[in-house]
Amino acid sequence: MFYRPAEGHGLPHNPFNAIVSPRPIGWISTRGPQGDNLAPYSFFNAVGYTPPQVMFAGDYRDSMVNAMETGVFAVNIVAEAALEAMNATSARYPRGTDEFLAAGVSKAECVAIDCPRVADAPATLECRVIKLVDLIGPEKLMLGEVVGIHIRDDCLVDGRLDPRRYAPAARLGYHDYTFVREVRELRRPRDPAKG
């Protein structure tokens, strides 16, 4: 099968999200003049290492509006136990609704920024806004620099983040999710130029 996205795919459901998967979920928390906000974005990823930088993309709604107004946001990693709560926060609540309260999610304060975070998330990245980028169509892309990192202690084993304990939820296509169950280590080959 080949199709041009502009001409349609002819399938019952759009396969694009299923092709580009699994995708990490950025559970974005923000604070705005009308209160705290929590919403999941499956178009989320790390985009830089030094300094650490992340992005999330989607509709210009409460999370992005708050981040632009305050200059900060937090990315909370979704644990398997929080999957239902994460899904509940994807509802289109009226502006000013505190999704932490609506979905029964425990809240804590960030350290380096004035922003709430998911208290029991396996990890949280505290971020300062770098810029907002217009994409083709209605969606926008938010770039942020990571200025603080929380890691839940039980996710660390021998000084490393253990992927089986960390086990972040990931988005597949349609209404499907997955979790890390199997890990295979594969080291990069040596640089032939260095011998």
Secondary structure, 3 states (H helix, E strand, C coil): CCCCHHHCCCCCCCCHHHHCCCEECEEEEEEECCEEEEEEECCEEEEECCCCEEEEEECCCHHHHHHHHHCEEEEEECEHHHHHHHHHCCCCCCCCCCHHHHHCCCEEECCCCCCEEECCCCEEEEEEEEEEEECCCCCEEEEEEEEEEEECHHHEECCEECHHHHCEEEECCCCCEEECCCCCCCCCCCCHHHC
